[in-house]
């Protein structure tokens, strides 16, 4: 098999069909040779005739296969001639001169016939292949030929033409009539006219487009062109033509026109100007916006050189731009355009290049007059903002999940970071934070970002020289439509000075409080000393009388009369002590207030302002509900303010123990009985037990560890002295202390004006309460 393959020059990859064909040719050839040899030998026909029979056989066999196999058969035939027919028989060679010539003639003839047959076969096969290719090409291009013979009246159509007309391949004597029937009625006349005109000597060449309506109803657009061959007398002999199905082509052209019109509309409606330039910077096309911007008509602009309207770029800049464009990416630059009236405006140009019958540049030009103006305004605003930030010691920064996006100059200054080192990262910023505050700051920032909320944060930073600064930051997250944080804007204020001042105020307040405490102790001392002095005497007398009584009880016999007398003395001494305390109270009660007319609402507001710090420190929400018109009262403004102050401080103290719910304090004024004023101080503290409602007004009644228990007692004395009444009321929650003040005219008449040493006492007592 390998031998055959080599002989036939068939590579192992060769087509199996060809191999089988060669094998069949070989088998058939040898069989034929054997038969012819046998027959001719039996008939003793001689070398010439046998050779002739061999030539016919080999010619026939070579029609089946390759030239090589035929050569091989020719050689085998020569061997047969030599062995069986050229004497001496049954041996090779040694034959006579005539037989040598005959065998050589046979071999030559055989090889020539074989070669010619092979060539013929190749030509036939090439023709077949070409025909197949041509048909394929026709089918692919929807393109075919037709021929009309005017002598025989025959019309020939290629397969593709038949297909285009929706018919089977035919040779139709009456084609011309049927052909017209297949044409769309609207195009029929046109096609018929073109066909007739083409047959006039000197007439136009046959070239017509028409629609074909197929039997299944589909419509195809075709273009038919033909050439006529004439005889000597000028009569048409034949007409050969081509027919092209251009349905898709025309559809594509139509689509293209529509899309071009649409594109043109887009381009003309665009807010940017479009310029199409060639390699020499000559305008090839522009859109409407380009015309409007420059004040030219389209026809005027086309053909102009870029230089005619570009006042910003010189040739050197242009060649630099072209170099950049040659790298492939579009280039954006700014220049100045000049209108037809000579005025100029700044523009931004984006250029891209492409090939279309030469190098083309598409320039998209945007008028940036507004942008330039806005930039200028923005620059000025930024300068103002920087100045404002410098004056207010407020810096601004913006950051997102990836780091800092912006730091204002003042921010760098506050944090003492170098602006030349660029935007600081989180690590650099945290390094500046005081080591004791660092973890808290880091944790708080993370927490706020997680909870997506605004935050205010105060912490310390350590400056370059080691000095400590207090910084207050407020950050505001900006959210996307999905609710994610896009970036966070933060303000940074250097509050070092404010913080120092605050510390001073706190120190002063502490000092004040300490002082008040000392004073309170002093007053207590004075009071105790005076009480002791006054009460000691009756107590000593009572003790003596009691001891005398005891002795009399021990005597034998007992003198009951004397015992009674001694006990009566004890009672008398005790009464005396009570009288002393009573006198002190009476003294306080009898101290008449000063007399002035004033608006009590105003007085209340002043008191609240005075104790604002204490109220805030105890996290109490203070509210006033004052009568709309002025609450005019007559009396000692300072004393009445002290009463109010004392009630407010008591309420605040009472609420200090409240851990749940609101700590609320309401001071209200409203019209009282007979034109007087009713004042109420209401709290949401623990309240007062019903049986203690009156006791709280007794002197020295207190439930507080450091209380004295005379505040309410003195308050009542003051209110009494003004002709009013002070009492306590239990509420659903908390307590309400209320006092009335008579109308201005009445209270002024109620008491005279006396010494008010109690004023100092009350003021100090009140001050020291909280
Ligand atoms: P001190 O405040 O020194 O105790 P006060 O005479 O001002 O003296 O008060 C006497 C007592 O009355 C207080 O110790 C307290 O028990 C009670 N008290 C006063 N005001 C209130 C109040 N708003 N709520 C509950 N108890 C109060």
Boltz pocket constraint, residues with backbone or C-beta under 6 A from the ligand:
constraints:
  - pocket:
      binder: B
      contacts: [[A, 646], [A, 647], [A, 650], [A, 651], [A, 654], [A, 683], [A, 685], [A, 686], [A, 687], [A, 688], [A, 696], [A, 697], [A, 698], [A, 701], [A, 702], [A, 703], [A, 704], [A, 706], [A, 707], [A, 708], [A, 709], [A, 710], [A, 711], [A, 712], [A, 713], [A, 735], [A, 769]]
      max_distance: 6.0
